[in-house]
């Protein structure tokens, strides 16, 4: 069993934290010393008075001087121990006590030499019983120390036992045996008492350990709860950390401490930012002066060649029992409080080191056990620092978001188009500067109101129903499709505008973004253009029709009488008048298509009959160009969703263009088939007769947005192709040019539809 049973947990009383068996032995021996001295004096007086007339008085006085001197020396030792016991070690006081006991035992043993009555057995027995009583009485206080008890017994009884043994009386052997047995019983009793004391002390130590552990945990919980309550009440993490640090210092018997946040630079090298400093003094003037005059900028410590750097790089607790002699520490900055012992403990969140706790100037020093004991405190610091990091990141994100929002708002305000965002309930959430100009409202006047405020009737009354239907069914309707609608200004006037609506989701909720453009001026210019084209067409077509009629009559009636040059001129005039009439008709059709109110009646129609109707209407053209037209349909029941009139109009333009380049006495094939639920119509083009440049322009016109997009429109028949393309695309179809083995084809594609009964 070890003599040293140190407590594992630190406690407030340092004397208790160093409590050992030797300490208990010392206290027990010295505490019983006054009673032992008093009993020794009483027994000595009784023995001296009883022997005063039996033996020589000089011997009695000499013995009393010897015994009194030892007792006085022990009394002086007790007085010194009582007053200055902290100045010397436990071993010193135990040694002094043992010497005093041994001297006292020798003084009592000298009584056998000075007070022994050779011829009087009664006084011999009295002396023996007196010594036995002294020894027995001393055992009550000396059994805690086997060295003191055994030495006292041997020195006090052995001289009398020897003298009795040397007397050749009948009782000599018995007395000697009794003496030896007494010594044995004393040793056994002392050993048993010592073992009992050790067991009792061990039990007391374990109980004290448990009590101190519970008290230690309660103190830590109180510290943590106090810091958390400060954070909850004030919302200030640094104040909570400061409280946590100041209350942890006395728990660890430390004078100074700090908490630092560990960050990483752009090169992933760690550095520390000091958060809070603490001192066991409430107002440590020296520490405050150092912080004010020598604190690094922003509290950052980037030097990795010191204890701070070792903590961040090793990610283990760093302990320095003597900082002044520690080569790792370097020199303290000017004005820094003196530091003796030091411990730096890294604090982690997961696998990442996020903070450091530093403690210094503990009189009992630091060990790795210190870091383990402070685990709850370290976890609380980690939570606070992690929360601080999140708040800092939130502030950075918030600042970046505000800057981005400001940047975006600046861009939106500079955009010429009005941009309006609304919620799923139709409430306006944002209104840019262009929208203010278009509608005449300031943003603060219209934000928060229903977007129907910007619409004329009947859309104003039905808009909420439109939104509810969209939210319920999910149908996109006008989403992603631009269209022209009427808006309502603040002054109550309606105006035309282009509207494009898109939808995004924010936090799982739909937000609608409307982009509007005031087209009042565009509409006015379009109206002027339409009026001009209509007026010009009437002015041109009237005379042109008369000229064309006259040229036709001359061509038929005077065919034989006119000279050959006049015949050629007449043929040219007739051809040009027909081209001009066709051009004017196409121009009027283009004007009609450009009108937003050109309605398309999309219905399900069988495609083959529509093509046959178009061929019948253009039978004259096939006769003129001496070309036969043949329809090849794999399935006769194919149906498409088109406007019947518009389809025939577009197909006529394509057919006339193909006939114009056909070879006389040839056949123009039109193929109708189905591919992946789509109806595909293919029409041959005799591109062998077509100039190379025109063929290239035709490819650009239908397949690419190239630099020659507009050139084909101004070539002969090009305007009709543009009309056909516009009509087909407005009916949700597609037209391209397909080339195979030198042969080009018009390819029309429509989604297959089911014709209603």
Secondary structure, DSSP 8 states (H G I E B T S, - for coil): --S----SS--S-HHHHT--HHHHHHHHHHHHHHHHHHHHHHHHHHHHHHHTTTS-HHHHHHHHHHHHHHHHHHHHHHHHHHHHGGGS-HHHHHHHHHHHHHHHHHHHHTHHHHS--TT-HHHHHHHHHHHHHHHHHHHHHHTT-HHHHHHHHHHHHHHHHHHHHHS-STTHHHHHHHHHHHHHHHHHHHHHHHHHHHHHHHHHHHHHHHHHHHHHHHHHHHHHHHHHHHHHHH--HHHHHHHHHHHHHHHTT-SEEEEEEEEE-TTS-EEEEEEEEEESSTT-HHHHHHHHHH--GGGEE---SSHHHHHHHH-S-EEES-GGG-TTT----TT----SSEEEEEEEETTEEEEEEEEE--TT---HHHHHHTHHHHHHHHHHHHHHHHHHHHHHHHHHHHHHHHHHHHHHHH-SSEEEEE-TT-BEEEE-HHHHHHH---HHHHTTSBGGGGB-TTHHHHHHHHHHHHHHH---TTBT--EEEEEE-TTS-EEEEEEEEEEEEETTEEEEEEEEEE-HHHHHHHHHHHHHHHHHHHHHHHHHHHHHHHHHHHHHHSTTTS-HHHHHHHHHHHHHHHHHHHHHHHHHHHHHHHSTT-----EEEEHHHHHHHHHHHTHHHHHHTTEEEEEEES-TT-EEEE-HHHHHHHHHHHHHHHHHT--TTEEEEEEEEEETTEEEEEEEE-GGGS-HHHHHHHHHHHH---TTTTTGGGSTTHHHHHHHHHHHHHTT-EEEEEEETTEEEEEEEEEB-----
